[in-house]
Amino acid sequence: MRYLHSMVRVTDLQQSLDFYCQALGLVELYRDEYSQGRFTLVFLGADNDLEVARETKAPLLELTWNWDAEEGEPEQYSDGRNFGHLAYRVDNIYQTCQRLADAGVVINRPPRDGHMAFVRSPDNISIEILQEGTPLEPQEPWLSMANTGVW
């Protein structure tokens, strides 16, 4: 397993970048814009982590900005909704999810696509589990499993 990133939702991207980069001293490594989903992801790293982060695309912090917040009132995040999730990459997503399920963990978003799943910690922190490399072939029981709750 390899730790990937933490995600924080922001209501004003420029104001957040000013804080994280100008004031705090993090550096923007790269950004991805998703016009269909209407959001932008900005990945930030600390000076001492830049080389490792650039090589592995494993940044320390992901800022997620939902564009629709600009068209009206910004989305109000409560109950920790602005903190999105922790992310880990694993060698075999199916084996990892089975181990979690066997331990009594609810698989909120099953790995139907052989690539991504979500679970929650006992304190309701969302944890994203991603398949290392190419997604695995979809397989049962994951393929037919519905989402449970929120993540």
Biotite code that builds the C-alpha atoms (Angstrom):
import biotite.structure as struc

atoms = struc.array([
    struc.Atom([0.000, 0.000, 0.000], chain_id="A", res_id=1, res_name="MET", atom_name="CA", element="C"),
    struc.Atom([1.203, 3.521, -0.774], chain_id="A", res_id=2, res_name="ARG", atom_name="CA", element="C"),
    struc.Atom([-0.242, 6.771, 0.608], chain_id="A", res_id=3, res_name="TYR", atom_name="CA", element="C"),
    struc.Atom([-1.282, 9.053, -2.222], chain_id="A", res_id=4, res_name="LEU", atom_name="CA", element="C"),
    struc.Atom([-2.916, 12.258, -1.043], chain_id="A", res_id=5, res_name="HIS", atom_name="CA", element="C"),
    struc.Atom([-5.394, 14.090, 1.142], chain_id="A", res_id=6, res_name="SER", atom_name="CA", element="C"),
    struc.Atom([-8.143, 16.112, -0.537], chain_id="A", res_id=7, res_name="MET", atom_name="CA", element="C"),
    struc.Atom([-9.703, 19.344, 0.685], chain_id="A", res_id=8, res_name="VAL", atom_name="CA", element="C"),
    struc.Atom([-12.646, 21.034, -1.043], chain_id="A", res_id=9, res_name="ARG", atom_name="CA", element="C"),
    struc.Atom([-12.264, 24.786, -1.445], chain_id="A", res_id=10, res_name="VAL", atom_name="CA", element="C"),
    struc.Atom([-14.859, 27.464, -2.183], chain_id="A", res_id=11, res_name="THR", atom_name="CA", element="C"),
    struc.Atom([-12.496, 30.034, -3.719], chain_id="A", res_id=12, res_name="ASP", atom_name="CA", element="C"),
    struc.Atom([-9.587, 28.509, -5.637], chain_id="A", res_id=13, res_name="LEU", atom_name="CA", element="C"),
    struc.Atom([-7.462, 31.660, -5.920], chain_id="A", res_id=14, res_name="GLN", atom_name="CA", element="C"),
    struc.Atom([-7.904, 32.572, -2.273], chain_id="A", res_id=15, res_name="GLN", atom_name="CA", element="C"),
    struc.Atom([-6.970, 29.016, -1.301], chain_id="A", res_id=16, res_name="SER", atom_name="CA", element="C"),
    struc.Atom([-3.904, 29.013, -3.570], chain_id="A", res_id=17, res_name="LEU", atom_name="CA", element="C"),
    struc.Atom([-2.821, 32.333, -2.050], chain_id="A", res_id=18, res_name="ASP", atom_name="CA", element="C"),
    struc.Atom([-3.059, 30.762, 1.400], chain_id="A", res_id=19, res_name="PHE", atom_name="CA", element="C"),
    struc.Atom([-1.448, 27.388, 0.653], chain_id="A", res_id=20, res_name="TYR", atom_name="CA", element="C"),
    struc.Atom([1.232, 28.652, -1.755], chain_id="A", res_id=21, res_name="CYS", atom_name="CA", element="C"),
    struc.Atom([1.970, 32.285, -0.885], chain_id="A", res_id=22, res_name="GLN", atom_name="CA", element="C"),
    struc.Atom([1.408, 32.181, 2.866], chain_id="A", res_id=23, res_name="ALA", atom_name="CA", element="C"),
    struc.Atom([2.111, 28.564, 3.802], chain_id="A", res_id=24, res_name="LEU", atom_name="CA", element="C"),
    struc.Atom([4.815, 27.978, 1.184], chain_id="A", res_id=25, res_name="GLY", atom_name="CA", element="C"),
    struc.Atom([3.519, 24.918, -0.687], chain_id="A", res_id=26, res_name="LEU", atom_name="CA", element="C"),
    struc.Atom([4.183, 24.652, -4.434], chain_id="A", res_id=27, res_name="VAL", atom_name="CA", element="C"),
    struc.Atom([1.669, 23.825, -7.156], chain_id="A", res_id=28, res_name="GLU", atom_name="CA", element="C"),
    struc.Atom([2.907, 20.663, -8.873], chain_id="A", res_id=29, res_name="LEU", atom_name="CA", element="C"),
    struc.Atom([0.160, 20.232, -11.459], chain_id="A", res_id=30, res_name="TYR", atom_name="CA", element="C"),
    struc.Atom([-3.551, 20.681, -12.000], chain_id="A", res_id=31, res_name="ARG", atom_name="CA", element="C"),
    struc.Atom([-6.251, 18.779, -13.823], chain_id="A", res_id=32, res_name="ASP", atom_name="CA", element="C"),
    struc.Atom([-9.421, 20.432, -15.102], chain_id="A", res_id=33, res_name="GLU", atom_name="CA", element="C"),
    struc.Atom([-12.523, 18.357, -15.743], chain_id="A", res_id=34, res_name="TYR", atom_name="CA", element="C"),
    struc.Atom([-14.972, 20.396, -17.801], chain_id="A", res_id=35, res_name="SER", atom_name="CA", element="C"),
    struc.Atom([-17.560, 17.614, -17.973], chain_id="A", res_id=36, res_name="GLN", atom_name="CA", element="C"),
    struc.Atom([-17.592, 17.241, -14.184], chain_id="A", res_id=37, res_name="GLY", atom_name="CA", element="C"),
    struc.Atom([-17.127, 21.014, -13.725], chain_id="A", res_id=38, res_name="ARG", atom_name="CA", element="C"),
    struc.Atom([-14.277, 20.831, -11.233], chain_id="A", res_id=39, res_name="PHE", atom_name="CA", element="C"),
    struc.Atom([-10.542, 21.484, -10.971], chain_id="A", res_id=40, res_name="THR", atom_name="CA", element="C"),
    struc.Atom([-7.978, 19.515, -8.991], chain_id="A", res_id=41, res_name="LEU", atom_name="CA", element="C"),
    struc.Atom([-4.785, 21.310, -7.934], chain_id="A", res_id=42, res_name="VAL", atom_name="CA", element="C"),
    struc.Atom([-1.977, 19.224, -6.436], chain_id="A", res_id=43, res_name="PHE", atom_name="CA", element="C"),
    struc.Atom([0.410, 20.874, -3.972], chain_id="A", res_id=44, res_name="LEU", atom_name="CA", element="C"),
    struc.Atom([3.624, 19.707, -2.358], chain_id="A", res_id=45, res_name="GLY", atom_name="CA", element="C"),
    struc.Atom([6.139, 20.983, 0.160], chain_id="A", res_id=46, res_name="ALA", atom_name="CA", element="C"),
    struc.Atom([9.638, 22.005, -0.983], chain_id="A", res_id=47, res_name="ASP", atom_name="CA", element="C"),
    struc.Atom([11.315, 18.946, 0.528], chain_id="A", res_id=48, res_name="ASN", atom_name="CA", element="C"),
    struc.Atom([8.866, 16.594, -1.185], chain_id="A", res_id=49, res_name="ASP", atom_name="CA", element="C"),
    struc.Atom([8.907, 18.069, -4.699], chain_id="A", res_id=50, res_name="LEU", atom_name="CA", element="C"),
    struc.Atom([11.240, 15.596, -6.403], chain_id="A", res_id=51, res_name="GLU", atom_name="CA", element="C"),
    struc.Atom([9.462, 12.545, -5.013], chain_id="A", res_id=52, res_name="VAL", atom_name="CA", element="C"),
    struc.Atom([6.046, 14.058, -5.729], chain_id="A", res_id=53, res_name="ALA", atom_name="CA", element="C"),
    struc.Atom([6.944, 14.952, -9.333], chain_id="A", res_id=54, res_name="ARG", atom_name="CA", element="C"),
    struc.Atom([8.295, 11.466, -10.035], chain_id="A", res_id=55, res_name="GLU", atom_name="CA", element="C"),
    struc.Atom([5.403, 9.546, -8.509], chain_id="A", res_id=56, res_name="THR", atom_name="CA", element="C"),
    struc.Atom([2.558, 12.070, -8.909], chain_id="A", res_id=57, res_name="LYS", atom_name="CA", element="C"),
    struc.Atom([1.917, 11.459, -5.220], chain_id="A", res_id=58, res_name="ALA", atom_name="CA", element="C"),
    struc.Atom([1.333, 14.957, -3.839], chain_id="A", res_id=59, res_name="PRO", atom_name="CA", element="C"),
    struc.Atom([0.669, 15.781, -0.252], chain_id="A", res_id=60, res_name="LEU", atom_name="CA", element="C"),
    struc.Atom([-2.447, 17.887, -0.788], chain_id="A", res_id=61, res_name="LEU", atom_name="CA", element="C"),
    struc.Atom([-5.182, 17.945, -3.436], chain_id="A", res_id=62, res_name="GLU", atom_name="CA", element="C"),
    struc.Atom([-7.413, 21.031, -3.583], chain_id="A", res_id=63, res_name="LEU", atom_name="CA", element="C"),
    struc.Atom([-10.768, 20.329, -5.240], chain_id="A", res_id=64, res_name="THR", atom_name="CA", element="C"),
    struc.Atom([-12.717, 23.314, -6.553], chain_id="A", res_id=65, res_name="TRP", atom_name="CA", element="C"),
    struc.Atom([-16.251, 22.789, -7.845], chain_id="A", res_id=66, res_name="ASN", atom_name="CA", element="C"),
    struc.Atom([-16.928, 25.378, -10.545], chain_id="A", res_id=67, res_name="TRP", atom_name="CA", element="C"),
    struc.Atom([-20.632, 25.747, -9.867], chain_id="A", res_id=68, res_name="ASP", atom_name="CA", element="C"),
    struc.Atom([-19.817, 27.521, -6.626], chain_id="A", res_id=69, res_name="ALA", atom_name="CA", element="C"),
    struc.Atom([-18.882, 30.503, -8.792], chain_id="A", res_id=70, res_name="GLU", atom_name="CA", element="C"),
    struc.Atom([-22.342, 30.755, -10.402], chain_id="A", res_id=71, res_name="GLU", atom_name="CA", element="C"),
    struc.Atom([-24.137, 31.470, -7.143], chain_id="A", res_id=72, res_name="GLY", atom_name="CA", element="C"),
    struc.Atom([-23.558, 30.979, -3.497], chain_id="A", res_id=73, res_name="GLU", atom_name="CA", element="C"),
    struc.Atom([-20.500, 28.806, -2.791], chain_id="A", res_id=74, res_name="PRO", atom_name="CA", element="C"),
    struc.Atom([-21.386, 25.341, -1.534], chain_id="A", res_id=75, res_name="GLU", atom_name="CA", element="C"),
    struc.Atom([-21.429, 25.335, 2.244], chain_id="A", res_id=76, res_name="GLN", atom_name="CA", element="C"),
    struc.Atom([-19.376, 22.441, 3.576], chain_id="A", res_id=77, res_name="TYR", atom_name="CA", element="C"),
    struc.Atom([-20.393, 21.074, 6.943], chain_id="A", res_id=78, res_name="SER", atom_name="CA", element="C"),
    struc.Atom([-19.775, 17.915, 8.935], chain_id="A", res_id=79, res_name="ASP", atom_name="CA", element="C"),
    struc.Atom([-16.264, 17.676, 7.538], chain_id="A", res_id=80, res_name="GLY", atom_name="CA", element="C"),
    struc.Atom([-17.516, 17.684, 3.918], chain_id="A", res_id=81, res_name="ARG", atom_name="CA", element="C"),
    struc.Atom([-14.697, 20.052, 2.904], chain_id="A", res_id=82, res_name="ASN", atom_name="CA", element="C"),
    struc.Atom([-12.185, 17.347, 3.854], chain_id="A", res_id=83, res_name="PHE", atom_name="CA", element="C"),
    struc.Atom([-12.664, 14.852, 1.082], chain_id="A", res_id=84, res_name="GLY", atom_name="CA", element="C"),
    struc.Atom([-10.688, 11.671, 1.629], chain_id="A", res_id=85, res_name="HIS", atom_name="CA", element="C"),
    struc.Atom([-7.405, 9.900, 2.183], chain_id="A", res_id=86, res_name="LEU", atom_name="CA", element="C"),
    struc.Atom([-6.161, 7.881, -0.796], chain_id="A", res_id=87, res_name="ALA", atom_name="CA", element="C"),
    struc.Atom([-4.076, 4.709, -0.948], chain_id="A", res_id=88, res_name="TYR", atom_name="CA", element="C"),
    struc.Atom([-2.857, 2.664, -3.902], chain_id="A", res_id=89, res_name="ARG", atom_name="CA", element="C"),
    struc.Atom([-2.865, -1.129, -3.442], chain_id="A", res_id=90, res_name="VAL", atom_name="CA", element="C"),
    struc.Atom([-1.483, -4.132, -5.334], chain_id="A", res_id=91, res_name="ASP", atom_name="CA", element="C"),
    struc.Atom([-4.868, -5.892, -5.588], chain_id="A", res_id=92, res_name="ASN", atom_name="CA", element="C"),
    struc.Atom([-8.034, -3.903, -4.927], chain_id="A", res_id=93, res_name="ILE", atom_name="CA", element="C"),
    struc.Atom([-10.224, -7.004, -4.727], chain_id="A", res_id=94, res_name="TYR", atom_name="CA", element="C"),
    struc.Atom([-8.071, -8.698, -2.100], chain_id="A", res_id=95, res_name="GLN", atom_name="CA", element="C"),
    struc.Atom([-7.868, -5.462, -0.104], chain_id="A", res_id=96, res_name="THR", atom_name="CA", element="C"),
    struc.Atom([-11.637, -4.931, -0.198], chain_id="A", res_id=97, res_name="CYS", atom_name="CA", element="C"),
    struc.Atom([-12.262, -8.559, 0.752], chain_id="A", res_id=98, res_name="GLN", atom_name="CA", element="C"),
    struc.Atom([-9.889, -8.240, 3.719], chain_id="A", res_id=99, res_name="ARG", atom_name="CA", element="C"),
    struc.Atom([-11.731, -5.079, 4.802], chain_id="A", res_id=100, res_name="LEU", atom_name="CA", element="C"),
    struc.Atom([-15.157, -6.695, 4.357], chain_id="A", res_id=101, res_name="ALA", atom_name="CA", element="C"),
    struc.Atom([-14.000, -9.739, 6.332], chain_id="A", res_id=102, res_name="ASP", atom_name="CA", element="C"),
    struc.Atom([-13.007, -7.355, 9.134], chain_id="A", res_id=103, res_name="ALA", atom_name="CA", element="C"),
    struc.Atom([-16.536, -5.909, 9.190], chain_id="A", res_id=104, res_name="GLY", atom_name="CA", element="C"),
    struc.Atom([-15.811, -2.756, 7.174], chain_id="A", res_id=105, res_name="VAL", atom_name="CA", element="C"),
    struc.Atom([-18.640, -1.573, 4.905], chain_id="A", res_id=106, res_name="VAL", atom_name="CA", element="C"),
    struc.Atom([-17.513, -1.117, 1.302], chain_id="A", res_id=107, res_name="ILE", atom_name="CA", element="C"),
    struc.Atom([-19.379, 2.113, 0.518], chain_id="A", res_id=108, res_name="ASN", atom_name="CA", element="C"),
    struc.Atom([-18.330, 2.261, -3.123], chain_id="A", res_id=109, res_name="ARG", atom_name="CA", element="C"),
    struc.Atom([-17.355, -1.239, -4.321], chain_id="A", res_id=110, res_name="PRO", atom_name="CA", element="C"),
    struc.Atom([-14.540, -1.679, -6.882], chain_id="A", res_id=111, res_name="PRO", atom_name="CA", element="C"),
    struc.Atom([-16.966, -2.511, -9.714], chain_id="A", res_id=112, res_name="ARG", atom_name="CA", element="C"),
    struc.Atom([-14.501, -1.120, -12.243], chain_id="A", res_id=113, res_name="ASP", atom_name="CA", element="C"),
    struc.Atom([-11.466, -2.939, -10.832], chain_id="A", res_id=114, res_name="GLY", atom_name="CA", element="C"),
    struc.Atom([-9.924, 0.460, -10.145], chain_id="A", res_id=115, res_name="HIS", atom_name="CA", element="C"),
    struc.Atom([-11.517, 2.408, -7.283], chain_id="A", res_id=116, res_name="MET", atom_name="CA", element="C"),
    struc.Atom([-13.362, 1.775, -4.026], chain_id="A", res_id=117, res_name="ALA", atom_name="CA", element="C"),
    struc.Atom([-14.317, 3.835, -0.983], chain_id="A", res_id=118, res_name="PHE", atom_name="CA", element="C"),
    struc.Atom([-14.723, 2.889, 2.665], chain_id="A", res_id=119, res_name="VAL", atom_name="CA", element="C"),
    struc.Atom([-15.113, 4.977, 5.825], chain_id="A", res_id=120, res_name="ARG", atom_name="CA", element="C"),
    struc.Atom([-13.118, 4.918, 9.029], chain_id="A", res_id=121, res_name="SER", atom_name="CA", element="C"),
    struc.Atom([-14.878, 4.520, 12.395], chain_id="A", res_id=122, res_name="PRO", atom_name="CA", element="C"),
    struc.Atom([-14.843, 8.338, 12.567], chain_id="A", res_id=123, res_name="ASP", atom_name="CA", element="C"),
    struc.Atom([-16.442, 8.620, 9.094], chain_id="A", res_id=124, res_name="ASN", atom_name="CA", element="C"),
    struc.Atom([-13.298, 9.697, 7.258], chain_id="A", res_id=125, res_name="ILE", atom_name="CA", element="C"),
    struc.Atom([-13.584, 8.614, 3.616], chain_id="A", res_id=126, res_name="SER", atom_name="CA", element="C"),
    struc.Atom([-10.747, 6.460, 2.339], chain_id="A", res_id=127, res_name="ILE", atom_name="CA", element="C"),
    struc.Atom([-10.239, 5.957, -1.386], chain_id="A", res_id=128, res_name="GLU", atom_name="CA", element="C"),
    struc.Atom([-8.565, 2.716, -2.450], chain_id="A", res_id=129, res_name="ILE", atom_name="CA", element="C"),
    struc.Atom([-7.032, 2.697, -5.932], chain_id="A", res_id=130, res_name="LEU", atom_name="CA", element="C"),
    struc.Atom([-5.654, -0.206, -7.938], chain_id="A", res_id=131, res_name="GLN", atom_name="CA", element="C"),
    struc.Atom([-1.951, 0.043, -8.767], chain_id="A", res_id=132, res_name="GLU", atom_name="CA", element="C"),
    struc.Atom([-1.386, 0.159, -12.535], chain_id="A", res_id=133, res_name="GLY", atom_name="CA", element="C"),
    struc.Atom([-4.048, -1.019, -14.942], chain_id="A", res_id=134, res_name="THR", atom_name="CA", element="C"),
    struc.Atom([-7.511, -1.674, -13.497], chain_id="A", res_id=135, res_name="PRO", atom_name="CA", element="C"),
    struc.Atom([-8.268, -5.329, -12.819], chain_id="A", res_id=136, res_name="LEU", atom_name="CA", element="C"),
    struc.Atom([-10.939, -7.090, -14.856], chain_id="A", res_id=137, res_name="GLU", atom_name="CA", element="C"),
    struc.Atom([-14.370, -6.503, -13.279], chain_id="A", res_id=138, res_name="PRO", atom_name="CA", element="C"),
    struc.Atom([-15.468, -9.501, -11.243], chain_id="A", res_id=139, res_name="GLN", atom_name="CA", element="C"),
    struc.Atom([-18.165, -10.665, -8.870], chain_id="A", res_id=140, res_name="GLU", atom_name="CA", element="C"),
    struc.Atom([-19.251, -10.084, -6.219], chain_id="A", res_id=141, res_name="PRO", atom_name="CA", element="C"),
    struc.Atom([-17.951, -6.545, -6.701], chain_id="A", res_id=142, res_name="TRP", atom_name="CA", element="C"),
    struc.Atom([-19.399, -6.016, -10.180], chain_id="A", res_id=143, res_name="LEU", atom_name="CA", element="C"),
    struc.Atom([-23.026, -6.370, -8.967], chain_id="A", res_id=144, res_name="SER", atom_name="CA", element="C"),
    struc.Atom([-22.593, -4.738, -5.577], chain_id="A", res_id=145, res_name="MET", atom_name="CA", element="C"),
    struc.Atom([-24.500, -1.498, -5.015], chain_id="A", res_id=146, res_name="ALA", atom_name="CA", element="C"),
    struc.Atom([-23.161, 1.574, -3.245], chain_id="A", res_id=147, res_name="ASN", atom_name="CA", element="C"),
    struc.Atom([-23.866, 1.743, 0.480], chain_id="A", res_id=148, res_name="THR", atom_name="CA", element="C"),
    struc.Atom([-24.264, 5.082, 2.243], chain_id="A", res_id=149, res_name="GLY", atom_name="CA", element="C"),
    struc.Atom([-22.007, 7.981, 1.323], chain_id="A", res_id=150, res_name="VAL", atom_name="CA", element="C"),
    struc.Atom([-18.295, 8.377, 1.050], chain_id="A", res_id=151, res_name="TRP", atom_name="CA", element="C"),
])
